[in-house]
C-alpha cells in the first residue's frame, strides 16, 4: 500500500490538512511540506529488522534473541548476567501483552493496538462539560500511575498509513472506530539513576519497566472509559506516531535527540496514548524554548557513538531513508546507524538522553532555576553552566548494583 502522491484525492487532502493545521503547527514548531506522507509502519527500523536484508543481520537477530534469555553475557560492566536479568524481567508485563495475539499476526502495543479486554457499556454517562471530564481523565490516569497526562484532537496525519501482520510482515489496513475525536497522551518517567548507566544492558531496565508500566496503565484507563460507555483504544508504539500527539497535547517540545523534552522530566519519559470518542476538552501545546536551545546545543550528536544524530539545522529527510517520515522539516536521526549500534550492544542505547542538558532532577530548586535560563534568551549561559558540571557523567553499573549490596 503506497501513498498516491500525484492523485487528486491526495492533493485535496493535503490542502485540507494545511488549511486545518497551519496555525497550530506554527505554534508547535511542526513544519510539513507538500511532500508530506503518513508513515508506513512496515518501515520503522525495528520492523525492518525482520523483513529488510539491508537492516537484518546476525547481530540484529541476536539483539532480539537476548530479550528471550538468549543473551550473550560479557565481562564488561553493565553487560553481565544479572544486568540482562533485570532488563528482561522489566519487560515481562509488556511482553505478555505483546505476545498474546502473536498467532493472529498482532504484536499488541507495537505493531497493533492493544485489544479491548472489556466491552463498551451499553449506557453512556452523560458528559455536559468536556473540560470537567478532561480533568477527571487526567486524575484517573494519575491514579493508575501516569506521570503526565495531556489531551489533544485526533489528527489523522500521524496515523500509520498501514500496519503490519507480524506473521509475514505484509501491510494491512490500520483501522480505528470512525467516531474517534480525541487522543489522551500519557508520559511515564524513566528511572533517573538507571538512565545514568547508559550504555549498558542494565540501563535497558529503565526502558522495559516503563513499557510494562504503560501497558498496564493504558489498558486500565481505556477500560475505565469503555465502562463509561465510550470507545477507547489503548496504544503504545502502534497505530500512530506518538511524538506529534505528545507535542500537540502540551507535554513538551521536540529536540535534536529525537525525543520530547518535558518541563517536568526532561527527555526521560516514554509515551502511551488512547484514542477515544469520550467528549473531552483539549490542551494547547506550544513552543517553550527547547527548539531554540537545541539550535545552539549539539551534546547529543557529539556523544552518539555511531554518529546517528544530526549536527545541522532542521531539514526534510532524504527520500531514500524509508525509516524517516517524509515531508516534515525536523531533526532526523540515521535510524539504521542507531539500531546497528543497539544490535552490537545487545541492548538499547540512550546516551543521547543521558547527556541531554535537560536530563535533570527538576525536583531540585537549582535545576528549576537552570530550566528557566535554558528556556529563555539566556540559553547560552545555561548551556555553558551545564558544561561546567558533572551532571552528564556516566554512573558505572557496578556502582548502581553496589547500592543493593550495602
C-alpha positions in Angstrom: 0.0 0.0 0.0 1.6 3.2 -1.1 0.7 6.9 -0.7 -0.6 8.3 -4.1 1.5 11.4 -4.2 0.2 12.6 -7.5 -3.5 11.8 -7.1 -6.2 14.4 -7.0 -7.6 12.9 -3.7 -4.1 13.2 -2.1 -3.7 16.8 -3.3 -7.1 17.7 -1.8 -6.3 16.0 1.5 -3.0 17.9 1.6 -4.9 21.2 1.2 -7.4 20.2 3.9 -4.5 19.4 6.3 -2.7 22.7 5.6 -5.9 24.7 6.0 -6.9 22.9 9.2 -3.5 22.7 11.0 -1.3 25.6 9.6 -1.9 27.9 12.6 -1.5 25.2 15.2 1.6 23.7 13.5 3.3 27.1 13.5 2.7 27.4 17.2 4.0 23.9 17.9 7.1 24.2 15.7 5.8 21.5 13.3 6.5 22.1 9.7 5.3 19.9 6.9 5.9 20.3 3.2 3.9 19.4 0.1 5.8 16.1 0.1 4.4 15.0 3.4 3.0 11.5 3.6 1.8 9.5 6.6 4.3 6.9 7.8 4.1 3.2 6.9 4.7 1.2 10.0 6.4 -1.5 8.0 9.3 0.9 7.5 10.1 1.6 11.1 13.6 0.4 11.8 12.7 -2.4 14.3 10.1 -3.9 11.9 12.6 -3.7 9.0 15.0 -5.8 11.0 12.7 -8.7 10.4 12.0 -8.3 6.6 14.7 -6.0 5.1 18.0 -7.7 4.4 19.6 -4.2 4.4 18.9 -4.0 8.1 18.6 -7.6 9.3 21.9 -9.2 10.3 23.1 -11.9 12.7 23.7 -9.1 15.2 20.1 -7.8 15.0 18.7 -11.3 15.3 20.9 -11.8 18.4 19.7 -8.5 19.8 16.0 -9.6 19.7 17.0 -13.1 21.0 18.8 -11.5 24.0 15.3 -10.5 25.4 14.3 -14.2 25.4 17.0 -15.4 27.8 19.5 -15.9 25.0 21.8 -13.1 25.8 25.5 -13.2 25.2 26.8 -12.2 28.5 30.1 -10.3 28.7 32.6 -9.5 31.3 32.1 -5.8 30.7 30.4 -3.8 33.5 26.7 -3.5 32.7 26.5 -6.5 30.4 26.7 -9.4 32.9 24.0 -11.9 33.6 22.2 -10.0 36.3 22.2 -6.8 34.1 20.4 -8.7 31.4 18.2 -10.5 34.0 16.9 -7.2 35.4 16.4 -5.7 31.9 14.5 -8.8 30.7 12.4 -9.0 33.8 11.5 -5.4 33.5 9.9 -6.1 30.1 7.8 -9.0 31.3 4.4 -7.4 31.6 4.8 -5.7 28.2 5.9 -8.9 26.6 2.9 -10.8 28.0 0.6 -8.3 26.3 2.5 -8.0 23.1 2.8 -11.8 22.6 -0.7 -12.8 23.5 -2.1 -12.4 19.9 1.1 -13.4 18.0 -0.8 -16.3 16.4 -3.0 -13.8 14.7 -0.1 -11.6 13.5 -0.8 -8.9 16.1 2.0 -7.8 18.3 -0.1 -5.7 20.6 1.4 -2.3 21.7 4.0 -2.4 18.9 2.5 -3.5 15.6 -1.1 -3.5 16.6 -3.3 -1.6 19.1 -3.9 -3.4 22.4 -7.1 -5.4 22.1 -10.1 -4.5 24.3 -10.5 -6.7 27.3 -13.8 -5.2 28.3 -16.8 -4.2 26.2 -18.2 -0.7 25.8 -21.0 -0.2 28.3 -24.4 0.0 26.6 -25.4 3.0 28.6 -23.3 6.2 28.2 -22.5 8.5 31.1 -23.7 12.0 30.1 -20.9 14.4 29.6 -22.2 18.0 29.6 -18.8 19.6 30.5 -15.8 18.3 28.4 -13.4 20.4 30.4 -14.5 18.7 33.7 -14.4 15.3 32.1 -10.8 16.0 30.8 -9.8 16.9 34.4 -11.4 13.6 35.6 -9.5 11.6 33.0 -6.2 13.2 34.0 -6.9 12.4 37.6 -7.8 8.8 36.8 -4.7 8.5 34.6 -2.6 9.7 37.5 -4.3 7.3 39.9 -3.3 4.4 37.6 0.3 5.6 37.6 0.8 8.0 34.6 3.2 10.8 35.5 1.8 13.3 32.9 -1.5 13.3 31.0 -2.4 15.6 28.1 -5.3 15.5 25.7 -5.5 16.6 22.1 -7.6 16.2 19.0 -7.4 13.3 16.7 -5.1 14.4 13.9 -5.1 11.7 11.2 -1.8 12.9 9.6 0.0 10.9 12.3 -2.0 7.7 11.9 0.1 5.0 10.3 -0.8 4.6 6.7 -0.9 0.9 7.2 0.1 -1.6 10.0 1.9 -4.9 9.9 0.9 -8.5 10.1 3.8 -10.0 12.0 3.3 -13.4 10.6 4.8 -12.4 7.2 5.3 -8.6 7.7 2.8 -7.7 5.0 0.9 -4.5 5.2 -2.7 -4.5 6.3 -5.3 -1.8 6.9 -4.9 0.3 10.0 -8.4 0.9 11.4 -9.8 2.9 14.2 -13.5 3.4 15.1 -14.9 6.2 12.9 -16.1 8.1 16.0 -12.7 8.9 17.4 -12.3 12.6 18.3 -9.5 12.8 20.9 -6.2 11.3 21.9 -5.1 11.0 25.5 -1.4 11.0 25.8 0.4 9.8 28.9 4.1 10.2 29.9 5.9 7.7 32.1 9.1 8.7 33.8 12.1 6.5 33.4 14.4 5.9 36.4 17.0 8.6 36.5 19.8 6.5 38.1 19.3 3.7 35.6 19.4 6.2 32.7 22.7 7.4 34.1 24.2 4.0 33.4 23.7 4.1 29.6 25.1 2.5 27.6 24.5 -0.8 29.4 22.1 -3.7 29.4 21.3 -2.6 33.0 20.1 0.8 31.7 17.6 -1.1 29.4 15.7 -1.9 32.6 14.6 1.7 32.7 13.1 1.3 29.3 11.5 -2.0 29.9 10.0 -1.1 33.3 8.1 1.9 31.7 6.8 -0.2 28.8 5.4 -2.7 31.3 4.0 0.2 33.4 2.4 1.9 30.5 0.9 -1.3 29.2 -1.0 -1.7 32.4 -1.9 1.9 32.8 -3.1 2.5 29.2 -5.3 -0.7 29.4 -6.8 0.3 32.8 -7.6 3.9 31.7 -9.1 2.6 28.5 -11.2 0.1 30.4 -12.5 2.9 32.6 -13.6 4.9 29.5 -15.3 1.9 28.0 -17.1 1.4 31.3 -18.4 4.9 30.8 -20.0 3.8 27.5 -17.4 5.3 25.1 -14.8 3.8 22.6 -11.3 3.7 23.9 -8.4 2.1 22.0 -5.2 1.7 24.1 -2.0 2.2 22.2 1.8 2.2 22.9 4.1 2.3 19.8 1.4 1.1 17.5 -1.3 2.7 15.4 0.2 6.2 15.1 3.3 8.3 15.8 3.1 9.3 19.4 5.6 12.2 19.4 3.4 14.6 17.4 0.4 13.8 19.7 2.6 14.5 22.8 3.6 17.8 21.4 0.0 18.7 20.5 -1.2 17.7 23.9 1.2 20.2 25.5 3.5 17.7 27.2 6.8 19.1 25.7 8.7 20.1 22.6 10.7 18.1 20.1 14.5 18.1 20.4 17.6 17.4 18.4 18.0 14.0 20.1 14.6 12.8 18.6 12.9 13.0 22.0 10.3 15.2 23.5 11.6 17.4 26.3 9.1 17.8 29.1 9.5 20.6 31.7 8.9 18.0 34.5 11.3 15.2 33.5 13.3 16.5 30.5 13.7 13.7 27.9 13.4 10.9 30.5 9.9 9.7 29.5 8.1 7.1 27.5 4.7 7.8 26.0 1.4 5.9 25.6 -1.9 7.0 24.1 -5.6 6.3 24.0 -7.9 7.0 21.1 -11.4 7.8 22.2 -14.8 9.4 21.4 -15.3 10.5 25.0 -16.2 14.2 24.9 -13.0 15.9 26.2 -11.6 19.4 26.2 -8.2 19.6 24.5 -4.9 21.0 25.8 -3.0 23.6 23.8 0.7 22.9 23.1 3.3 25.4 22.0 7.0 26.1 21.7 8.5 26.5 25.1 12.1 27.2 24.1 13.5 23.7 23.7 14.0 24.0 19.9 15.8 27.3 20.3 18.1 25.7 22.9 18.8 22.7 20.6 19.7 25.2 17.8 22.8 26.0 19.8 23.4 22.6 21.5 24.9 19.5 19.9 25.7 17.5 23.0 23.7 14.5 21.9 25.2 14.4 18.4 28.7 14.8 19.8 28.2 11.9 22.3 26.4 9.5 19.8 28.9 6.6 19.1 27.6 5.7 15.6 27.1 9.5 14.8 23.4 8.9 14.0 22.2 12.3 15.2 22.3 15.4 13.1 24.6 18.4 13.8 22.9 20.9 11.5 19.6 22.7 11.2 16.2 21.0 10.9 15.7 19.6 7.4 13.4 17.4 5.4 14.7 13.8 5.4 16.3 12.2 2.5 13.6 10.4 0.5 15.9 7.3 0.3 15.6 6.9 4.1 12.3 5.0 4.3 12.6 4.8 8.1 12.1 8.6 8.3 8.7 10.2 7.8 8.7 12.2 4.6 7.8 15.8 4.2 8.5 17.0 7.7 11.2 19.6 8.4 12.8 18.4 11.7 16.0 16.9 13.2 16.1 13.3 11.9 18.4 10.5 13.0 20.1 7.9 10.9 17.9 5.1 12.2 19.9 2.3 10.6 23.2 3.5 12.2 21.4 3.9 15.6 19.9 0.5 15.6 23.1 -1.1 14.3 24.8 0.2 17.4 22.0 -1.2 19.6 22.5 -4.6 17.9 26.2 -4.5 18.8 25.4 -3.8 22.4 22.6 -6.4 22.6 20.6 -3.6 24.3 19.1 -0.2 23.7 21.2 2.9 23.8 20.1 6.2 25.1 23.4 8.1 25.6 21.7 11.0 23.9 19.1 11.0 26.7 21.8 10.8 29.4 23.9 13.6 28.1 21.0 15.9 27.2 21.3 19.1 29.4 17.6 18.8 30.2 18.2 15.4 31.8 17.9 16.7 35.4 16.1 16.2 38.6 13.7 19.2 38.4 12.6 18.5 42.0 15.7 20.5 42.9 15.4 24.3 43.1 18.8 24.8 41.3 17.7 22.7 38.4 14.4 24.5 38.1 16.3 27.8 38.0 18.6 26.3 35.3 15.5 25.3 33.3 14.2 28.9 33.4 17.6 30.0 32.0 17.6 27.3 29.3 14.1 28.2 28.0 14.9 31.9 28.0 17.1 34.2 25.8 19.9 33.4 28.3 20.1 29.8 26.9 23.8 30.1 26.0 24.6 30.8 29.7 22.5 27.7 30.6 24.5 25.6 28.1 27.8 27.0 29.5 26.8 26.2 33.0 25.8 22.7 32.1 29.2 22.1 30.5 31.0 23.0 33.8 29.2 20.5 35.9 29.3 16.7 36.2 25.6 16.1 35.5 26.1 14.0 32.4 28.8 11.8 33.8 28.0 8.1 33.4 27.2 6.1 36.5 29.0 2.8 36.5 26.6 -0.1 36.6 28.6 -1.8 39.3 28.1 1.3 41.4 24.3 1.1 40.8 24.4 -2.5 42.0 26.6 -1.7 45.0 23.6 0.2 46.5 21.8 -3.1 47.0 24.9 -4.7 48.4 25.3 -2.0 51.1 
